[in-house]
Amino acid sequence: MKIRAATSADIPCLIDLERGSAAAAHWTEEQYRNLFEPLPSASRLVLVAEQEPPHGVAIQTASCIVGFLVAQHAASEWELENIVVSPSERQKGIGERLLKALLTTAHQTKSAAVFLEVRDSNRAARSLYVKAGFQPVGRRKSYYANPFEDAVLYRLKLN
């Protein structure tokens, strides 16, 4: 498994992965394209988890991407905006590796905290965040649609 920076060439695969995950934040193709445009007052981290092919087997990059993460850095904080792992690859530590890569970047940028929100019903993700040291800090009523559901807010203080 390799974690690498995503490129705009990965957008079709990111969209396919996101569409296959009901709990993911659902974005338009334009929103994915905007991830690779510079922001005036913030920066973005877009990572992909890529399966490495067996020795001697040719690789087709898009077909090997099994997860991705999008985060935004503004001032001294990071916000995890989206994290998706292919349903067939869940429970293999991919989400944990993507999250650790974000936390490494957050430490390198001397950030104070990482924030995120997650569907109340997404027990697997919530467990991952608690295991990584995040603490619940609030709730947004009916934040998500289709179906309507509360968002649970988490924060990880870094220093």
Kinemage of the C-alpha trace (Angstrom):
@kinemage 1
@onewidth
@group {chain A} dominant
@subgroup {mainchain}
@vectorlist {calphas} color= white
{ca met a 1} P 0.000 0.000 0.000
{ca lys a 2} L 1.315 3.402 -0.990
{ca ile a 3} L -0.019 6.789 0.148
{ca arg a 4} L 0.737 9.542 -2.363
{ca ala a 5} L -0.399 13.028 -3.315
{ca ala a 6} L -3.360 12.928 -5.665
{ca thr a 7} L -3.305 14.600 -9.059
{ca ser a 8} L -6.109 15.887 -11.243
{ca ala a 9} L -5.729 12.698 -13.303
{ca asp a 10} L -7.105 10.813 -10.272
{ca ile a 11} L -10.434 12.700 -10.277
{ca pro a 12} L -12.479 10.009 -12.120
{ca cys a 13} L -11.356 7.402 -9.599
{ca leu a 14} L -12.058 9.704 -6.630
{ca ile a 15} L -15.566 10.259 -7.925
{ca asp a 16} L -16.115 6.518 -8.453
{ca leu a 17} L -14.936 5.731 -4.921
{ca glu a 18} L -17.053 8.488 -3.386
{ca arg a 19} L -20.182 7.416 -5.281
{ca gly a 20} L -19.707 3.904 -3.923
{ca ser a 21} L -19.705 5.110 -0.315
{ca ala a 22} L -23.033 6.254 1.125
{ca ala a 23} L -21.345 7.824 4.180
{ca ala a 24} L -18.899 9.955 2.160
{ca ala a 25} L -19.356 13.644 1.483
{ca his a 26} L -20.798 13.797 -2.032
{ca trp a 27} L -19.249 16.438 -4.254
{ca thr a 28} L -19.647 17.485 -7.864
{ca glu a 29} L -16.950 16.938 -10.459
{ca glu a 30} L -16.297 20.683 -10.400
{ca gln a 31} L -15.677 20.554 -6.651
{ca tyr a 32} L -13.120 17.772 -7.208
{ca arg a 33} L -11.441 19.829 -9.955
{ca asn a 34} L -11.288 22.804 -7.579
{ca leu a 35} L -9.248 20.702 -5.130
{ca phe a 36} L -6.285 21.137 -7.446
{ca glu a 37} L -6.662 24.922 -7.806
{ca pro a 38} L -4.659 27.160 -5.458
{ca leu a 39} L -6.590 28.738 -2.589
{ca pro a 40} L -5.809 32.349 -1.619
{ca ser a 41} L -5.854 31.887 2.171
{ca ala a 42} L -5.605 28.146 2.715
{ca ser a 43} L -4.051 25.015 1.297
{ca arg a 44} L -5.390 21.576 0.565
{ca leu a 45} L -4.012 18.124 1.081
{ca val a 46} L -5.385 15.486 -1.279
{ca leu a 47} L -3.980 11.996 -0.763
{ca val a 48} L -4.735 8.644 -2.345
{ca ala a 49} L -4.106 5.131 -1.094
{ca glu a 50} L -2.900 3.006 -3.938
{ca gln a 51} L -2.488 -0.755 -4.114
{ca glu a 52} L 0.905 -1.707 -5.416
{ca pro a 53} L 0.689 -4.346 -8.148
{ca pro a 54} L 2.372 -7.717 -7.721
{ca his a 55} L 5.959 -7.776 -8.979
{ca gly a 56} L 6.091 -7.787 -12.767
{ca val a 57} L 2.440 -6.804 -13.291
{ca ala a 58} L 1.663 -3.648 -15.278
{ca ile a 59} L -0.175 -0.940 -13.339
{ca gln a 60} L -3.195 1.132 -14.316
{ca thr a 61} L -3.171 3.912 -11.721
{ca ala a 62} L -6.895 4.631 -11.485
{ca ser a 63} L -7.839 0.996 -10.995
{ca cys a 64} L -5.409 0.689 -8.064
{ca ile a 65} L -6.679 3.621 -5.974
{ca val a 66} L -8.585 2.175 -3.025
{ca gly a 67} L -9.022 5.245 -0.843
{ca phe a 68} L -8.527 8.973 -0.586
{ca leu a 69} L -8.475 11.853 1.875
{ca val a 70} L -9.120 15.574 1.428
{ca ala a 71} L -8.180 18.129 4.081
{ca gln a 72} L -7.898 21.893 4.184
{ca his a 73} L -5.368 23.944 6.139
{ca ala a 74} L -6.219 27.479 7.217
{ca ala a 75} L -4.422 29.518 9.847
{ca ser a 76} L -3.192 26.993 12.426
{ca glu a 77} L -5.858 24.323 11.914
{ca trp a 78} L -6.673 21.498 9.557
{ca glu a 79} L -10.151 20.307 8.668
{ca leu a 80} L -10.650 16.777 7.388
{ca glu a 81} L -13.197 17.303 4.621
{ca asn a 82} L -13.565 13.805 3.193
{ca ile a 83} L -12.096 10.355 3.643
{ca val a 84} L -13.248 7.382 1.583
{ca val a 85} L -12.128 3.759 1.369
{ca ser a 86} L -13.462 1.316 -1.181
{ca pro a 87} L -16.077 -0.956 0.426
{ca ser a 88} L -14.089 -4.036 -0.645
{ca glu a 89} L -10.956 -2.709 1.086
{ca arg a 90} L -12.396 -1.584 4.421
{ca gln a 91} L -11.119 -2.947 7.727
{ca lys a 92} L -7.599 -3.253 6.285
{ca gly a 93} L -6.073 -0.152 7.894
{ca ile a 94} L -6.285 2.060 4.793
{ca gly a 95} L -8.357 4.780 6.473
{ca glu a 96} L -5.983 4.711 9.423
{ca arg a 97} L -2.952 5.161 7.139
{ca leu a 98} L -4.585 8.077 5.319
{ca leu a 99} L -5.489 9.715 8.637
{ca lys a 100} L -1.934 9.223 9.965
{ca ala a 101} L -0.581 10.918 6.833
{ca leu a 102} L -2.824 13.923 7.522
{ca leu a 103} L -1.710 14.045 11.162
{ca thr a 104} L 1.942 13.889 10.096
{ca thr a 105} L 1.362 16.858 7.790
{ca ala a 106} L -0.482 18.705 10.559
{ca his a 107} L 2.483 18.217 12.904
{ca gln a 108} L 4.934 19.300 10.183
{ca thr a 109} L 2.972 22.521 9.647
{ca lys a 110} L 3.011 23.129 13.420
{ca ser a 111} L -0.772 23.237 13.468
{ca ala a 112} L -2.729 23.495 16.698
{ca ala a 113} L -5.589 21.125 15.885
{ca val a 114} L -7.424 18.964 13.374
{ca phe a 115} L -11.213 19.126 13.123
{ca leu a 116} L -13.759 16.943 11.373
{ca glu a 117} L -17.433 16.107 11.285
{ca val a 118} L -18.959 12.703 10.683
{ca arg a 119} L -22.414 11.206 10.377
{ca asp a 120} L -23.687 10.076 13.759
{ca ser a 121} L -24.425 6.615 12.334
{ca asn a 122} L -20.932 6.080 10.890
{ca arg a 123} L -19.667 3.961 13.770
{ca ala a 124} L -16.599 2.647 11.930
{ca ala a 125} L -15.323 6.157 11.163
{ca arg a 126} L -16.121 7.420 14.646
{ca ser a 127} L -14.185 4.512 16.135
{ca leu a 128} L -11.206 5.306 13.890
{ca tyr a 129} L -11.201 8.942 14.997
{ca val a 130} L -11.421 8.100 18.704
{ca lys a 131} L -8.615 5.545 18.290
{ca ala a 132} L -6.496 8.320 16.734
{ca gly a 133} L -7.117 10.563 19.756
{ca phe a 134} L -9.942 12.787 18.516
{ca gln a 135} L -12.462 13.989 21.096
{ca pro a 136} L -16.133 14.757 20.386
{ca val a 137} L -16.722 18.501 20.801
{ca gly a 138} L -20.213 19.107 19.480
{ca arg a 139} L -23.094 18.158 17.270
{ca arg a 140} L -24.864 19.760 14.308
{ca lys a 141} L -28.531 18.775 14.189
{ca ser a 142} L -29.771 17.477 10.817
{ca tyr a 143} L -26.529 18.554 9.153
{ca tyr a 144} L -26.559 15.789 6.555
{ca ala a 145} L -29.295 15.114 4.017
{ca asn a 146} L -30.392 11.909 2.258
{ca pro a 147} L -31.110 10.863 4.940
{ca phe a 148} L -31.185 13.759 7.393
{ca glu a 149} L -28.789 13.029 10.187
{ca asp a 150} L -26.770 14.801 12.846
{ca ala a 151} L -23.069 15.457 12.396
{ca val a 152} L -20.790 14.725 15.333
{ca leu a 153} L -17.868 17.172 15.540
{ca tyr a 154} L -14.425 15.962 16.603
{ca arg a 155} L -11.215 17.765 17.445
{ca leu a 156} L -7.681 16.572 17.964
{ca lys a 157} L -5.468 19.068 19.793
{ca leu a 158} L -1.887 18.778 18.557
{ca asn a 159} L 0.068 21.007 20.931
